[in-house]
Amino acid sequence: MKTSDFSFELPEGLIAQFPPERRGESRLMALDRASRTASHHLAAELPRLLEKGTLLVFNNSKVRRARLLGVSERTGARAEFLLLRELPSAPPGFSGESRGRFWEALVQRSKRRRAGSRYIFGGGMGAVLAGGGEERRALVFDGPVDDAWLDIHGRVPLPPYIRRGDTPDDGDRYQTVYAAVTGSAAAPTAGLHFTREILAGLERHGMECAFVTLHVGLGTFLPVRSEHIEGHSMHEEFYTIDDETAARIEKARGEGRKILAVGTTSVRTLESAWDEKTGTLRRGGGATSIFIYPGYTFRAVDMLFTNFHTPRSTLLMLACAFAGRDFILESYAEAVRRGYRFFSYGDAMLIR
């Protein structure tokens, strides 16, 4: 299957550069897979579009202020890094205990950055770049880098198709209202549409909510560069499912109630942890590199709430696996005609 099979034309003006004025006011396209029809709503109308008893599963990962702007100690040139995860041990050529000093980072213009180069960040913190010219490199900091330090010196990691600098508002709007566990390098953006009022409305209408954690990293947002999608390898991302959430999901499935995954990260978590033989979820922490594309048989998820995704992305391929490539691309074309807003700060889609 060719990567080009998942292309579509998108006017640049439909790429959302800012969130809606108020959270929850985005538009919502609802797709019915059985009838292959679409209807049009607002995200706040979601509670009345679902069956009573539906269990919604959210990803409660919190976005880390992981974007760092540094200056080369040698040349004074600016450099940008996106911290992906803390490394448990020193990279080759370095020694010592981690204690927050060793981080894997996505390096802008990585091929130009020489190993051993030293950069200075906010507060005078220095770091040495390790490794070769790959996009993912190790940074060795002089001292511990933790979330408290990043809250002061880091920036909101807005995706590159948002062509503006981050603002104070992004610190709130590029974060779900239920975010609880810090660790993501990008937002689980389907959840950005939900307000406390919408969550309360779901409960009033007889729905149930549960939370898993998957820290968004390269596995979610790295583009597919191979000609054929089968040649793409997903990077590992780490997830956690606690006992209470697992029991609620298993109970809902046993009772024949619908499971609605809010976001592709929730889908990937549930599908990775589901044991088909026992009909149960594996508890605790795990890692997944699952790549879901057309031909995949879903085992744990019945419905999907998601954003409109970038062309040729693994996220679009997952949506096509769920609803069929032709139906999704036809729906995307209709969204373009109707002026829906696309990508992280854009509008939403419900697939039933």
C-alpha positions in Angstrom: 0.0 0.0 0.0 1.6 3.3 -1.1 2.0 6.2 1.2 0.7 8.5 -1.6 -2.6 6.7 -1.3 -3.2 8.8 1.8 -2.6 12.2 0.3 -5.3 14.9 -0.1 -5.4 18.5 -1.1 -5.8 21.0 1.7 -5.8 24.8 1.3 -3.3 26.3 3.7 -6.0 28.6 5.0 -7.8 25.7 6.6 -4.8 24.8 8.8 -5.8 26.1 12.2 -3.2 28.5 13.6 -5.1 29.3 16.8 -7.7 27.4 18.9 -11.3 28.5 18.8 -12.1 31.6 20.9 -13.6 29.3 23.6 -12.8 25.6 24.2 -15.6 23.3 23.0 -16.8 25.6 20.2 -15.1 23.6 17.4 -17.2 21.9 14.7 -17.8 18.2 14.7 -18.4 16.0 11.7 -20.1 12.7 12.7 -19.5 9.7 10.4 -21.8 6.7 10.3 -19.8 3.7 9.0 -22.9 1.6 8.3 -24.7 4.1 6.1 -21.5 5.9 4.9 -23.1 9.3 5.7 -22.0 12.4 7.5 -23.8 14.9 9.7 -22.5 18.2 11.1 -22.6 19.4 14.7 -20.6 21.3 17.3 -18.2 19.5 19.7 -20.4 20.5 22.6 -23.2 18.4 21.1 -21.3 15.2 21.6 -23.3 13.9 24.6 -26.5 13.7 22.6 -24.8 11.9 19.7 -23.8 8.9 21.8 -25.7 5.9 23.2 -26.4 5.8 26.9 -23.8 3.6 28.6 -21.0 4.5 26.2 -17.6 4.4 27.9 -15.2 7.2 26.7 -11.5 6.6 27.1 -9.3 9.6 27.3 -5.5 10.0 27.3 -4.6 12.1 30.4 -1.0 12.7 29.5 0.2 16.2 30.1 2.3 18.2 27.6 5.8 19.0 28.8 7.2 22.4 28.0 9.7 20.4 26.0 10.8 22.9 23.3 14.2 24.4 24.1 15.9 27.3 22.4 19.7 27.4 22.9 22.7 29.2 21.7 25.9 27.6 20.4 28.7 28.4 22.9 31.2 28.4 20.0 29.4 30.4 17.3 26.5 32.1 19.0 24.1 30.6 16.5 20.6 29.7 17.7 19.5 26.1 17.9 16.2 24.4 18.7 15.6 21.1 20.4 12.5 19.1 21.4 13.0 16.9 24.4 11.4 13.5 23.9 12.2 11.6 27.0 14.7 11.3 29.8 17.3 8.6 29.2 18.0 6.1 31.9 21.8 6.0 31.4 24.6 8.0 29.8 25.0 7.9 26.0 28.2 6.5 24.5 31.2 8.6 25.4 29.7 9.9 28.6 29.5 8.6 32.1 27.8 9.2 35.4 24.3 8.8 36.8 21.4 10.4 34.9 19.6 12.4 37.6 17.8 14.2 34.9 20.9 15.1 32.9 20.6 12.8 29.9 17.7 13.4 27.4 16.7 12.2 24.0 15.9 15.1 21.8 14.6 15.9 18.3 17.2 18.3 16.9 16.4 20.9 14.3 18.8 20.8 11.4 20.4 17.8 13.0 22.9 17.2 10.2 24.5 20.6 10.8 25.0 19.9 14.5 28.3 18.4 15.3 28.7 15.9 18.2 30.5 17.6 21.1 28.9 21.0 20.3 27.9 22.8 23.5 24.7 24.9 23.8 23.6 27.3 26.5 19.9 27.4 27.5 17.8 29.5 29.9 19.2 30.2 33.3 22.7 29.5 32.1 22.2 25.7 31.8 24.6 24.1 29.4 24.4 20.9 27.4 26.6 18.9 25.1 25.2 17.2 22.0 26.1 13.6 21.5 25.6 11.2 18.6 25.8 11.6 14.8 23.5 13.3 12.3 20.3 11.5 13.1 17.1 13.5 14.0 17.1 12.0 17.4 20.2 12.8 19.5 21.2 12.8 23.1 21.7 16.0 25.1 23.9 15.8 28.2 23.1 18.7 30.5 25.3 20.2 33.1 22.7 19.6 35.8 19.3 18.1 36.3 16.5 19.1 33.9 13.1 18.4 35.3 9.6 19.7 34.8 10.0 22.5 37.3 13.0 23.8 35.2 11.2 23.3 31.9 8.1 25.2 33.2 10.4 28.2 33.5 12.8 27.8 30.6 10.9 25.6 28.1 8.4 26.6 25.5 5.1 25.0 24.4 6.0 22.5 21.7 3.5 23.7 19.0 3.7 21.6 15.8 5.6 23.0 12.8 2.4 23.6 10.7 1.4 26.2 13.3 3.5 29.0 11.7 3.8 31.4 14.6 5.5 31.6 18.0 3.8 30.2 21.1 1.8 32.6 23.3 0.9 32.5 26.9 -2.6 31.3 25.9 -1.0 28.2 24.3 0.2 27.1 27.8 -3.5 26.5 28.6 -5.1 25.7 25.2 -2.5 23.2 24.1 -3.3 21.1 27.1 -6.4 19.1 27.9 -8.5 20.1 30.9 -8.0 16.7 32.4 -4.2 16.4 31.8 -2.6 14.8 34.9 0.6 13.0 34.1 3.4 15.0 32.5 5.4 13.4 29.7 4.2 14.2 26.2 6.1 16.1 23.6 2.9 16.9 21.8 -0.7 17.2 22.9 -3.2 14.4 22.5 -5.2 16.9 20.5 -8.6 15.1 20.3 -9.0 15.9 23.9 -8.5 19.7 23.4 -12.2 20.0 22.5 -13.5 18.8 25.9 -14.5 21.2 28.6 -15.5 20.5 32.2 -19.1 21.2 31.1 -19.0 18.7 28.2 -17.5 16.1 30.6 -20.3 16.7 33.0 -22.9 16.6 30.2 -21.6 13.1 29.2 -22.2 11.8 32.7 -25.7 13.4 32.9 -26.6 11.6 29.6 -25.5 8.3 31.1 -22.0 8.0 29.7 -18.9 6.9 31.6 -15.4 8.3 31.4 -12.1 6.5 32.0 -8.5 7.5 31.6 -5.3 5.9 30.3 -1.9 7.5 29.9 0.2 7.4 26.7 3.1 9.9 26.4 3.0 11.3 22.9 6.4 11.1 21.2 7.8 10.3 17.8 5.6 7.3 17.4 2.6 9.6 17.0 3.9 12.5 15.0 6.9 11.3 12.9 6.0 11.5 9.2 5.9 8.4 7.0 8.9 8.7 4.6 8.9 5.3 2.9 7.2 4.8 -0.4 5.1 1.9 0.9 3.5 2.2 4.3 4.6 -1.3 5.2 8.2 0.0 5.3 7.5 2.5 8.1 8.5 1.6 11.6 6.8 3.3 14.6 8.9 4.5 17.5 8.0 3.2 20.9 5.8 5.2 23.2 5.1 4.4 26.8 1.6 3.9 28.3 0.0 3.1 31.6 -3.4 1.5 32.4 -4.4 1.3 36.0 -6.6 -1.4 37.6 -9.7 0.8 37.9 -9.7 1.8 34.3 -9.0 -1.7 33.0 -11.8 -3.1 35.1 -14.3 -0.5 33.8 -13.4 -1.1 30.2 -13.6 -4.9 30.7 -17.0 -4.5 32.4 -18.3 -2.3 29.6 -17.2 -4.8 26.9 -18.7 -7.7 28.8 -22.0 -5.8 29.0 -21.9 -5.0 25.3 -21.6 -1.3 25.8 -19.7 0.8 23.3 -16.1 1.9 23.9 -15.3 5.3 22.4 -11.6 6.1 22.2 -10.9 9.9 22.4 -7.9 10.3 20.2 -5.6 8.0 18.3 -3.3 7.6 21.3 -6.1 6.1 23.3 -6.8 3.7 20.4 -3.2 2.6 20.3 -3.0 2.2 24.0 -6.2 0.0 24.2 -5.3 -2.0 21.1 -1.8 -2.6 22.4 -2.9 -3.8 25.8 -6.0 -5.8 24.9 -5.6 -9.6 25.3 -8.0 -11.2 22.8 -7.8 -14.7 24.4 -8.8 -13.5 27.8 -10.9 -10.5 26.9 -8.9 -8.4 29.4 -6.5 -5.5 29.4 -2.9 -5.8 30.6 -2.5 -3.6 33.7 0.4 -1.3 34.5 3.0 0.2 32.2 4.0 -0.9 28.8 5.5 0.3 25.5 3.9 0.2 22.1 5.1 0.6 18.6 1.8 -0.5 17.1 1.2 0.8 13.6 -2.5 0.7 12.6 -3.4 1.0 8.9 -6.1 -0.4 6.6 -6.5 -4.2 7.0 -6.1 -4.0 10.8 -8.9 -5.6 12.9 -9.9 -3.6 15.9 -10.4 -5.6 19.1 -10.9 -3.1 21.9 -12.5 0.0 20.3 -15.9 0.6 18.8 -15.9 4.3 18.1 -13.3 7.0 17.6 -13.3 10.8 18.3 -10.4 12.4 16.6 -9.1 15.5 14.8 -8.6 16.0 11.0 -5.1 14.7 10.4 -2.2 15.6 8.1 -1.8 14.0 4.7 0.3 10.8 4.6 0.4 10.6 8.4 0.1 7.4 10.6 -2.9 9.2 12.3 -4.8 9.5 9.0 -3.9 5.9 8.2 -5.4 4.8 11.6 -8.6 6.7 10.8 -8.7 5.0 7.4 -8.3 1.6 9.0 -11.2 2.4 11.3 -13.7 3.7 8.7 -12.2 2.8 5.3 -9.8 4.8 3.2 -12.3 5.9 0.6 -14.9 7.0 3.1 -12.4 9.0 5.2 -10.9 10.7 2.2 -14.4 11.5 0.8 -15.3 13.0 4.2 -12.1 15.0 4.3 -12.9 16.4 0.9 -16.4 17.4 2.2 -14.7 19.0 5.2 -12.6 21.1 2.9 -15.6 22.1 0.9 -17.4 23.1 4.1 -14.4 25.0 5.5 -13.6 22.8 8.5 -10.4 23.6 10.3 -7.6 21.0 10.2 -4.9 19.6 12.5 -4.1 20.2 16.2 -6.2 23.3 16.8 -8.8 22.4 14.2 -12.2 20.7 14.2 -13.2 17.2 15.2 -14.6 14.0 13.8 -16.7 11.3 15.4 -16.6 7.9 13.7 -19.4 5.6 14.8 
